[in-house]
């Protein structure tokens, strides 16, 4: 999200209700728009295919296949996402923009080779009973999705946010239309439409990249040099994405909650629907997170470090540090407040939402727990973002590692305790990690001036 603060500040400078609402709406679209579009697109394909794709199990097989493509591609590319982001930021700071595009090609090549090799191996060994076309489409979709995540990371350094959102909108519109046009061919038709749409989305992203970056060399590998490759960021990227999906995989493959859908792919009707609805509730919190972190915090963060680099007086440096700390506390408080309101709203209308969707009210307690868990994830994301700004990678590594371990242990425990405890593993693990993150952040901010100088 580097640079988005400039656009948000221009909206907030209007000092009016319209300006404030525009800033929060803009932040909500940027932070959650692509994700919401992808989920809504997949659901629309399923809903509009009912009655046209027979048997209906094929629709479920399509949605589960796409869910696995998204989950596994995120985990696979996680190790490169943060590392490549740091490389791009460092080159922009050094005014070496010409190195960015050529290294993007190198990262894309690595991701393509890895995802292609893994995809082909899985298609050969785990889907022997599926058609050749299905397996080819799964491999192609996996390679394309993996490259999309790298392109999204690359585009996060650009300031054409409206163009990015429009690219996602057009890409998923094509995805839905292509899938509906091909739905007569069953599972392969739905999956083929999805792959075509994702390919168009990737092409649109690459077009945006080439419009904004140039390079004398097509490919270079500075991003993989030891001085530019941060092992901690590689591990953090893997652990964070693994931690987010771990409880889902456990519910999918637990005998008491998971069902075999296609090939080796399982799903959990008990767990998946409440989780999806819960994640829709994080959009307000994500908007507040983006506005507060990328405007107020970044402004005083820059002022503090400019004062340090510029040799300002200790009194001025302390004033900037104190103001930055106040903006952090205020920002986190507003994230918690707004997300709590969003959660309470979903608590009130949850029964009605389930009734409209034709889902049993027995899912209501799990929905409440998942809403709390998803809300805590927004708070954790805000705290981790502050750690990254302060370059405290060791603490982030500790927190993400703790999250993976706790999520695994507590989710396993809740599976053994029974349905009344489902969802608590994910929520409680996030609660404990958020508490630890806030405690460590408070300690770091108290010693910020000392550590800023001593680390030099």
C-alpha positions as CSV (number, residue, x, y, z in Angstrom):
1,X,0.0,0.0,0.0
2,X,3.1,2.3,-0.3
3,X,2.0,5.7,-1.5
4,X,-1.7,5.4,-0.9
5,X,-1.5,7.8,2.0
6,X,-0.9,10.7,-0.5
7,X,-4.3,10.0,-2.1
8,X,-6.1,9.6,1.2
9,X,-4.6,12.8,2.6
10,X,-5.9,14.8,-0.4
11,X,-9.4,13.6,0.4
12,X,-9.1,14.2,4.1
13,X,-7.8,17.8,3.5
14,X,-11.3,18.8,2.3
15,X,-12.2,18.8,6.0
16,X,-15.8,17.8,5.2
17,X,-18.0,14.8,5.8
18,X,-17.9,14.1,2.1
19,X,-14.1,14.1,2.1
20,X,-14.0,11.8,5.1
21,X,-16.5,9.4,3.6
22,X,-14.7,9.4,0.3
23,X,-11.4,8.5,2.0
24,X,-12.9,5.6,4.0
25,X,-14.8,4.3,1.0
26,X,-11.7,4.6,-1.2
27,X,-9.6,2.8,1.5
28,X,-12.3,0.1,1.8
29,X,-12.3,-0.6,-2.0
30,X,-8.5,-0.7,-2.1
31,X,-8.0,-2.9,0.9
32,X,-10.9,-5.3,0.4
33,X,-12.2,-4.7,-3.2
34,X,-10.1,-7.3,-5.0
35,X,-10.8,-9.9,-2.3
36,X,-14.5,-9.2,-2.3
37,X,-14.7,-9.2,-6.1
38,X,-13.0,-12.6,-6.2
39,X,-15.3,-14.2,-3.7
40,X,-18.4,-12.7,-5.1
41,X,-17.4,-13.7,-8.6
42,X,-16.9,-17.4,-7.6
43,X,-20.3,-17.4,-5.8
44,X,-22.0,-15.8,-8.7
45,X,-20.7,-18.5,-11.0
46,X,-22.1,-21.1,-8.7
47,X,-25.5,-19.4,-8.2
48,X,-26.1,-18.7,-11.8
49,X,-25.1,-22.2,-12.8
50,X,-27.8,-23.9,-10.7
51,X,-30.2,-25.7,-13.0
52,X,-27.8,-25.5,-15.9
53,X,-25.0,-27.7,-14.6
54,X,-26.2,-31.2,-13.8
55,X,-25.6,-32.7,-11.4
56,X,-25.3,-29.9,-8.9
57,X,-22.3,-31.6,-7.3
58,X,-20.2,-30.3,-10.3
59,X,-20.7,-26.7,-9.0
60,X,-19.4,-27.7,-5.6
61,X,-16.5,-29.4,-7.2
62,X,-15.7,-26.3,-9.2
63,X,-15.8,-24.0,-6.1
64,X,-13.7,-26.3,-4.0
65,X,-11.1,-26.7,-6.8
66,X,-10.8,-22.9,-7.1
67,X,-10.6,-22.5,-3.3
68,X,-7.6,-24.9,-3.2
69,X,-6.0,-23.0,-6.1
70,X,-6.2,-19.8,-4.1
71,X,-5.1,-21.2,-0.8
72,X,-2.1,-23.3,-2.1
73,X,-0.9,-20.5,-4.4
74,X,-1.0,-18.0,-1.6
75,X,1.1,-20.4,0.6
76,X,3.5,-21.1,-2.2
77,X,4.2,-17.5,-3.1
78,X,4.1,-16.3,0.5
79,X,7.9,-16.7,1.0
80,X,8.5,-14.3,-2.0
81,X,5.8,-11.7,-1.3
82,X,7.3,-9.8,1.6
83,X,10.9,-10.3,0.4
84,X,10.1,-8.9,-3.1
85,X,8.2,-6.0,-1.5
86,X,11.2,-5.1,0.6
87,X,13.5,-5.4,-2.4
88,X,11.2,-3.1,-4.4
89,X,11.0,-0.5,-1.6
90,X,14.7,-0.5,-1.1
91,X,15.4,0.1,-4.8
92,X,12.8,2.9,-4.9
93,X,14.5,4.5,-1.9
94,X,17.9,4.3,-3.6
95,X,16.5,5.7,-6.8
96,X,17.3,2.5,-8.7
97,X,13.9,2.1,-10.4
98,X,15.6,0.4,-13.4
99,X,16.3,-2.8,-11.4
100,X,12.7,-3.4,-10.4
101,X,11.1,-4.7,-13.6
102,X,13.9,-7.0,-14.5
103,X,13.8,-8.6,-11.0
104,X,10.1,-8.9,-11.3
105,X,10.7,-11.1,-14.4
106,X,13.1,-13.2,-12.3
107,X,10.6,-13.7,-9.5
108,X,7.9,-14.5,-12.0
109,X,10.1,-17.1,-13.7
110,X,10.8,-18.8,-10.3
111,X,7.2,-18.8,-9.3
112,X,6.1,-20.1,-12.7
113,X,8.7,-23.0,-12.6
114,X,7.8,-23.9,-9.0
115,X,4.0,-23.7,-9.4
116,X,4.2,-25.5,-12.8
117,X,6.3,-28.4,-11.4
118,X,4.1,-28.8,-8.3
119,X,1.0,-28.5,-10.3
120,X,2.1,-31.2,-12.8
121,X,3.2,-33.5,-10.0
122,X,-0.1,-33.2,-8.2
123,X,-2.2,-33.6,-11.4
124,X,-0.3,-36.8,-12.2
125,X,-0.3,-38.4,-8.8
126,X,-3.4,-37.1,-7.0
127,X,-6.0,-36.8,-9.8
128,X,-5.7,-40.0,-11.7
129,X,-9.5,-40.5,-12.1
130,X,-10.1,-36.9,-13.4
131,X,-10.2,-36.0,-17.1
132,X,-7.0,-34.8,-18.8
133,X,-8.7,-31.4,-19.5
134,X,-9.5,-30.9,-15.8
135,X,-5.9,-31.6,-14.8
136,X,-4.5,-29.3,-17.4
137,X,-6.9,-26.5,-16.3
138,X,-5.9,-27.0,-12.6
139,X,-2.2,-26.7,-13.5
140,X,-2.8,-23.6,-15.7
141,X,-5.0,-22.0,-13.0
142,X,-2.4,-22.7,-10.3
143,X,0.4,-21.1,-12.4
144,X,-1.7,-18.1,-13.2
145,X,-2.9,-17.6,-9.7
146,X,0.6,-17.8,-8.3
147,X,1.8,-15.1,-10.8
148,X,-1.2,-12.9,-9.9
149,X,-0.2,-12.7,-6.3
150,X,3.3,-11.7,-7.3
151,X,1.9,-9.1,-9.7
152,X,-0.4,-7.7,-6.9
153,X,2.7,-7.3,-4.6
154,X,4.5,-5.5,-7.4
155,X,1.5,-3.2,-8.1
156,X,1.3,-2.3,-4.4
157,X,4.2,0.1,-5.0
158,X,2.3,2.0,-7.7
159,X,-0.1,4.9,-7.1
160,X,-2.7,4.0,-9.8
161,X,-5.1,2.4,-7.3
162,X,-8.2,3.0,-9.2
163,X,-6.7,1.3,-12.2
164,X,-5.8,-1.7,-10.1
165,X,-9.4,-2.0,-8.8
166,X,-10.8,-1.6,-12.2
167,X,-8.4,-4.3,-13.5
168,X,-9.8,-6.7,-10.8
169,X,-13.4,-5.7,-11.7
170,X,-12.9,-6.3,-15.4
171,X,-10.9,-9.5,-14.8
172,X,-13.6,-11.0,-12.6
173,X,-16.4,-9.8,-14.9
174,X,-14.7,-11.8,-17.7
175,X,-14.3,-14.7,-15.3
176,X,-18.0,-14.8,-14.5
177,X,-19.1,-14.3,-18.2
178,X,-16.6,-16.9,-19.5
179,X,-17.6,-19.5,-16.9
180,X,-21.3,-18.9,-17.7
181,X,-20.8,-19.3,-21.4
182,X,-18.9,-22.5,-20.9
183,X,-21.1,-24.0,-18.1
184,X,-22.7,-26.3,-20.6
185,X,-19.5,-28.3,-20.6
186,X,-19.9,-29.1,-16.9
187,X,-17.0,-28.9,-14.4
188,X,-14.4,-28.4,-17.1
189,X,-16.4,-25.6,-18.6
190,X,-16.7,-23.7,-15.3
191,X,-13.0,-24.2,-14.5
192,X,-12.0,-23.2,-18.1
193,X,-14.0,-20.0,-17.8
194,X,-12.3,-19.2,-14.5
195,X,-8.8,-19.8,-16.0
196,X,-9.6,-17.6,-19.0
197,X,-10.8,-14.8,-16.7
198,X,-7.7,-15.1,-14.4
199,X,-5.5,-15.0,-17.5
200,X,-7.1,-11.8,-18.6
201,X,-6.7,-10.4,-15.1
202,X,-3.0,-11.2,-15.1
203,X,-2.5,-9.7,-18.6
204,X,-4.2,-6.5,-17.4
205,X,-1.8,-6.3,-14.4
206,X,1.2,-6.9,-16.5
207,X,0.0,-4.1,-18.8
208,X,-0.2,-1.7,-15.9
209,X,3.3,-2.8,-14.8
210,X,4.8,-2.2,-18.3
211,X,3.1,1.2,-18.5
212,X,4.9,2.4,-15.4
213,X,8.3,0.7,-15.3
214,X,11.0,0.2,-17.9
215,X,14.3,-1.6,-17.8
216,X,17.4,-1.9,-20.1
217,X,17.7,-5.6,-19.1
218,X,14.8,-8.1,-19.4
219,X,15.8,-10.2,-16.5
220,X,18.2,-9.8,-13.6
221,X,18.6,-11.6,-10.3
222,X,19.7,-9.0,-7.7
223,X,16.6,-9.9,-5.7
224,X,18.1,-13.3,-4.9
225,X,21.5,-12.0,-3.8
226,X,22.3,-12.6,-0.2
227,X,22.3,-8.9,0.7
228,X,18.8,-8.4,-0.7
229,X,17.2,-11.7,0.3
230,X,15.9,-11.4,3.9
231,X,15.4,-14.9,5.3
232,X,13.2,-13.6,8.1
233,X,10.8,-12.1,5.5
234,X,10.8,-15.3,3.5
235,X,9.8,-17.3,6.6
236,X,7.2,-14.7,7.8
237,X,5.5,-14.8,4.4
238,X,5.2,-18.5,4.6
239,X,4.1,-18.6,8.2
240,X,1.4,-15.9,7.9
241,X,-0.3,-17.5,4.9
242,X,0.0,-20.9,6.5
243,X,-1.5,-19.7,9.8
244,X,-4.5,-18.1,8.0
245,X,-5.4,-21.3,6.2
246,X,-4.2,-24.0,8.7
247,X,-7.5,-24.3,10.6
248,X,-9.4,-24.5,7.3
249,X,-7.3,-27.4,6.1
250,X,-7.7,-29.1,9.5
251,X,-11.5,-28.9,9.3
252,X,-11.5,-30.0,5.7
253,X,-9.6,-33.2,6.4
254,X,-11.0,-34.0,9.9
255,X,-13.2,-37.2,9.6
256,X,-15.9,-35.5,11.7
257,X,-16.2,-32.3,9.8
258,X,-14.8,-32.8,6.3
259,X,-16.2,-34.5,3.2
260,X,-14.4,-35.7,0.0
261,X,-15.5,-33.6,-2.9
262,X,-13.1,-34.4,-5.9
263,X,-9.9,-36.3,-6.1
264,X,-8.0,-35.7,-2.8
265,X,-9.8,-32.3,-2.2
266,X,-12.0,-32.1,0.8
267,X,-14.4,-29.4,2.1
268,X,-16.3,-28.7,5.3
269,X,-19.9,-27.5,5.0
270,X,-19.9,-27.0,8.7
271,X,-17.0,-24.6,8.8
272,X,-16.7,-23.0,5.4
273,X,-20.0,-21.0,5.2
274,X,-19.6,-19.2,8.5
275,X,-16.0,-18.4,7.8
276,X,-16.9,-16.8,4.5
277,X,-19.7,-14.6,6.0
278,X,-17.4,-13.6,8.9
279,X,-14.7,-12.3,6.5
280,X,-17.2,-10.0,4.8
281,X,-17.5,-8.2,8.2
282,X,-13.8,-7.1,8.1
283,X,-14.3,-4.6,5.3
284,X,-15.0,-1.6,7.7
285,X,-12.0,-2.5,9.9
286,X,-9.7,-2.8,6.9
287,X,-10.8,0.6,5.6
288,X,-10.1,2.2,9.0
289,X,-6.8,0.3,9.2
290,X,-5.7,1.7,5.9
291,X,-6.8,5.3,6.5
292,X,-5.2,5.5,10.0
293,X,-2.0,3.7,9.3
294,X,-1.3,5.2,5.9
295,X,-2.1,8.8,6.8
296,X,-1.6,9.8,10.5
297,X,0.9,7.1,11.4
298,X,3.0,7.4,8.3
299,X,3.1,11.2,8.5
300,X,4.6,11.2,12.0
301,X,6.7,8.1,11.3
302,X,8.4,10.0,8.5
303,X,8.8,13.1,10.7
304,X,10.5,11.0,13.4
305,X,13.0,9.4,11.2
306,X,13.6,12.6,9.2
307,X,14.4,14.2,12.6
308,X,16.8,11.4,13.4
309,X,18.6,11.5,10.0
310,X,18.6,15.3,10.0
311,X,20.3,15.7,13.3
312,X,17.5,17.4,15.1
313,X,17.5,18.1,18.9
314,X,16.7,15.3,21.3
315,X,13.6,17.2,22.5
316,X,12.2,17.4,18.9
317,X,13.0,13.7,18.3
318,X,11.1,12.8,21.5
319,X,8.2,15.0,20.5
320,X,7.9,13.3,17.2
321,X,8.2,9.9,18.8
322,X,5.5,10.7,21.3
323,X,3.2,12.0,18.6
324,X,3.8,8.9,16.5
325,X,3.0,6.6,19.5
326,X,-0.2,8.6,20.1
327,X,-1.3,8.1,16.5
328,X,-0.6,4.3,16.7
329,X,-2.7,4.0,19.9
330,X,-5.5,6.1,18.4
331,X,-5.4,4.2,15.1
332,X,-5.5,0.7,16.8
333,X,-8.3,2.0,19.0
334,X,-10.4,3.1,16.0
335,X,-9.7,-0.2,14.2
336,X,-11.0,-2.1,17.3
337,X,-14.0,0.3,17.7
338,X,-15.1,0.1,14.1
339,X,-14.6,-3.6,13.8
340,X,-16.5,-4.2,17.0
341,X,-19.4,-2.2,15.6
342,X,-19.3,-4.2,12.4
343,X,-19.2,-7.5,14.4
344,X,-22.2,-6.4,16.5
345,X,-24.2,-5.5,13.4
346,X,-23.5,-9.0,12.0
347,X,-24.5,-10.5,15.4
348,X,-27.9,-8.7,15.1
349,X,-28.6,-9.6,11.5
350,X,-26.8,-13.0,11.5
351,X,-30.0,-15.0,12.0
352,X,-31.7,-13.1,9.2
353,X,-28.7,-13.5,6.8
354,X,-28.6,-17.3,7.4
355,X,-32.4,-17.4,6.8
356,X,-32.1,-15.5,3.5
357,X,-29.3,-17.9,2.4
358,X,-31.3,-20.9,3.4
359,X,-28.7,-22.0,6.0
360,X,-29.7,-23.6,9.3
361,X,-29.6,-21.5,12.4
362,X,-27.4,-24.1,14.0
363,X,-24.5,-22.3,12.2
364,X,-25.2,-19.1,14.2
365,X,-22.8,-19.8,17.2
366,X,-20.0,-20.7,14.8
367,X,-20.7,-17.5,12.8
368,X,-20.3,-15.4,16.0
369,X,-17.0,-17.0,16.9
370,X,-15.7,-16.6,13.3
371,X,-16.7,-13.0,13.2
372,X,-14.6,-12.3,16.4
373,X,-11.7,-14.3,14.9
374,X,-11.8,-12.4,11.6
375,X,-12.0,-9.1,13.5
376,X,-8.9,-10.0,15.6
377,X,-7.1,-10.8,12.4
378,X,-7.7,-7.2,11.2
379,X,-6.2,-5.9,14.5
380,X,-3.2,-8.2,14.1
381,X,-2.7,-7.0,10.5
382,X,-2.6,-3.4,11.8
383,X,0.0,-4.2,14.5
384,X,2.2,-6.3,12.1
385,X,2.1,-3.4,9.6
386,X,3.5,-1.1,12.3
387,X,6.2,-3.6,13.1
388,X,7.2,-3.7,9.4
389,X,7.4,0.1,9.3
390,X,9.8,-0.1,12.3
391,X,11.7,-3.0,10.6
392,X,11.2,-5.3,13.6
393,X,11.3,-8.5,11.6
394,X,12.3,-10.6,14.6
395,X,9.1,-9.8,16.5
396,X,7.0,-10.4,13.4
397,X,8.7,-13.8,13.0
398,X,7.9,-14.7,16.6
399,X,4.3,-13.6,16.3
400,X,3.6,-15.4,13.0
401,X,5.3,-18.6,14.3
402,X,3.3,-18.4,17.5
403,X,0.1,-18.0,15.5
404,X,0.8,-21.1,13.4
405,X,1.6,-23.2,16.5
406,X,-1.4,-22.0,18.5
407,X,-3.8,-22.3,15.6
408,X,-2.8,-25.9,15.0
409,X,-2.9,-26.9,18.7
410,X,-6.1,-25.1,19.6
411,X,-7.9,-26.1,16.4
412,X,-6.9,-29.8,17.1
413,X,-8.2,-29.4,20.6
414,X,-11.6,-27.9,19.5
415,X,-12.1,-30.7,16.9
416,X,-11.7,-33.2,19.8
417,X,-14.1,-31.3,22.1
418,X,-16.9,-31.3,19.6
419,X,-19.2,-28.9,17.6
420,X,-19.8,-26.5,20.5
421,X,-16.1,-25.6,20.4
422,X,-15.7,-25.2,16.6
423,X,-14.0,-21.9,15.6
424,X,-12.6,-21.2,19.0
425,X,-9.2,-22.5,18.1
426,X,-8.8,-19.8,15.4
427,X,-10.3,-17.0,17.5
428,X,-8.4,-17.8,20.7
429,X,-5.1,-18.2,18.9
430,X,-5.5,-14.8,17.3
431,X,-6.6,-13.3,20.7
432,X,-3.4,-14.5,22.3
433,X,-1.2,-13.4,19.5
434,X,-2.7,-9.9,19.4
435,X,-2.2,-9.6,23.1
436,X,1.4,-10.6,22.8
437,X,1.9,-8.3,19.8
438,X,0.5,-5.3,21.7
439,X,2.7,-6.0,24.7
440,X,5.8,-6.3,22.6
441,X,4.9,-3.2,20.6
442,X,4.5,-1.1,23.8
443,X,7.9,-2.1,25.0
444,X,9.5,-1.3,21.6
445,X,8.0,2.1,21.4
446,X,9.2,3.0,24.9
447,X,12.8,2.3,23.7
448,X,12.5,3.5,20.1
449,X,15.0,6.4,20.3
450,X,17.6,4.2,22.0
451,X,17.2,1.3,19.6
452,X,17.1,3.5,16.5
453,X,20.5,4.9,17.3
454,X,22.1,1.7,18.7
455,X,21.1,-0.4,15.8
456,X,23.2,1.8,13.5
